[in-house]
Amino acid sequence: MDAEFTYRHPPRRERHAQHYSLQRVVELEPRRRVAWRVTDSHSPGVSEPEEWTGSEIVFDIVPAPGGTEPRFTHVGLVPGVECFDACSTAWLHYINGSLRSLITTGEGLPDPW
């Protein structure tokens, strides 16, 4: 644990900053759970660009009929956070769309942004 990685998403429009976050693995239970704490972040286009800092991104693998089911939670991304609508929409694409496609077909979906 304590491994770190960065995520960068290119700007949506020219002359805008890219989305950036630094994650630290804070929990790792193979085949059951992984949790990343956002230790630094910059989200362009919001009044508090560091609003992801301190939040946690959690993937749980739980038993389900016929196998297992991934469950995703971005702890700290709540309706009072300015990027809530845009970030929730993006997570829906990445988790319910691209990750689901990767698991079921072997290929993720292209980034629509």
DAFENNOR-V903453 format. One record per residue. N is the residue number from 0. RES is the residue in three letters. PHI is phi in whole degrees, -180 to 180 (* if undefined). Layout:
BEGIN
[[N | RES | PHI] [N | RES | PHI]]
END
This chain:
BEGIN
[[0 | MET | *] [1 | ASP | 70] [2 | ALA | -65] [3 | GLU | -124] [4 | PHE | -150] [5 | THR | -111] [6 | TYR | -125] [7 | ARG | -130] [8 | HIS | -118] [9 | PRO | -60] [10 | PRO | -60] [11 | ARG | -76] [12 | ARG | -133] [13 | GLU | -57] [14 | ARG | 68] [15 | HIS | -110] [16 | ALA | -77] [17 | GLN | -85] [18 | HIS | -74] [19 | TYR | -140] [20 | SER | -151] [21 | LEU | -113] [22 | GLN | -112] [23 | ARG | -120] [24 | VAL | -72] [25 | VAL | -110] [26 | GLU | -152] [27 | LEU | -146] [28 | GLU | -126] [29 | PRO | -47] [30 | ARG | 65] [31 | ARG | -133] [32 | ARG | -162] [33 | VAL | -139] [34 | ALA | -132] [35 | TRP | -117] [36 | ARG | -99] [37 | VAL | -80] [38 | THR | -99] [39 | ASP | -158] [40 | SER | -159] [41 | HIS | -149] [42 | SER | -112] [43 | PRO | -69] [44 | GLY | 85] [45 | VAL | -124] [46 | SER | -69] [47 | GLU | -120] [48 | PRO | -60] [49 | GLU | -95] [50 | GLU | -64] [51 | TRP | -78] [52 | THR | -58] [53 | GLY | 94] [54 | SER | -81] [55 | GLU | -128] [56 | ILE | -110] [57 | VAL | -125] [58 | PHE | -118] [59 | ASP | -113] [60 | ILE | -109] [61 | VAL | -123] [62 | PRO | -61] [63 | ALA | -146] [64 | PRO | -54] [65 | GLY | 83] [66 | GLY | 159] [67 | THR | -133] [68 | GLU | -140] [69 | PRO | -80] [70 | ARG | -124] [71 | PHE | -118] [72 | THR | -141] [73 | HIS | -104] [74 | VAL | -70] [75 | GLY | 109] [76 | LEU | -88] [77 | VAL | -124] [78 | PRO | -53] [79 | GLY | -76] [80 | VAL | -82] [81 | GLU | -56] [82 | CYS | -85] [83 | PHE | -49] [84 | ASP | -63] [85 | ALA | -66] [86 | CYS | -69] [87 | SER | -63] [88 | THR | -62] [89 | ALA | -64] [90 | TRP | -61] [91 | LEU | -57] [92 | HIS | -63] [93 | TYR | -69] [94 | ILE | -89] [95 | ASN | -76] [96 | GLY | -101] [97 | SER | -67] [98 | LEU | -64] [99 | ARG | -59] [100 | SER | -64] [101 | LEU | -60] [102 | ILE | -68] [103 | THR | -89] [104 | THR | -122] [105 | GLY | 90] [106 | GLU | -133] [107 | GLY | -78] [108 | LEU | -94] [109 | PRO | -66] [110 | ASP | -74] [111 | PRO | -76] [112 | TRP | -102]]
END
